[in-house]
Amino acid sequence: MGSSSSEMKPESLKELADSTNFNEGELREWYRGFRKDCPSGMLSAGEFQTIYSHFFPYGDATKFAEHVFRTFDENDDKQIDFKEFITALSVTSRGKPDEKLSWAFSMYDLNGDGVITEAEMLEIVKSIYAMIGDKVKLPEDERSPEKRAKKIFEEMDANHDGMLTREEFLIGAQGDPHIMKLLQCDASALSGEN
């Protein structure tokens, strides 16, 4: 069983190389690291939150990590396998802007009904604020999660129906570099720099 836990099957490797933005060598390395960190081959929500919290030591990343985990967990089995992990990582780290935005839409659409409500937007923004803590100075109109969520929502809700469709979300974000920074939680957007 020794090599089977640390090496991918060639057919799986080829399939992932064809469907992600990673080459076979990179996939082998990622797989080894994933299996080292997750010997069972599965990553639980708790393990994911623990890992994620190391990246945000000044705040509480728990809630945001839950949202990211839910979006990574494509089959909704409350675990992330390597395929789910590497597919999401490919999109978030190397995907085209529209792929990243589509992934972000899925994260903001908490109930999976195909639209984002202002309440869903607020939930994600609150989790971002909790994650970054109080170490970032924000402009006056973005000092609270409510103000920031309202600002993003008002700029994107083209037909003012109280819901963002995937199309409104993609068009709104792509048409405004500041919104792209806000959505991605870009450090320069958080500090008010441009």
Sequence and secondary structure as in RCSB ss.txt:
>XXXX:A:sequence
MGSSSSEMKPESLKELADSTNFNEGELREWYRGFRKDCPSGMLSAGEFQTIYSHFFPYGDATKFAEHVFRTFDEN
DDKQIDFKEFITALSVTSRGKPDEKLSWAFSMYDLNGDGVITEAEMLEIVKSIYAMIGDKVKLPEDERSPEKRAK
KIFEEMDANHDGMLTREEFLIGAQGDPHIMKLLQCDASALSGEN
>XXXX:A:secstr
 HHHHHS  HHHHHHHHHHSS  HHHHHHHHHHHHHH TTSEEEHHHHHHHHHTT TTS  HHHHHHHHHHH TT
 SSEEEHHHHHHHHHHHHH  HHHHHHHHHHHH TT SSEEEHHHHHHHHHHHHHHHTT S   GGGSSHHHHHH
HHHHHH TT SSEEEHHHHHHHHHT HHHHHHHHT HHHHTT  
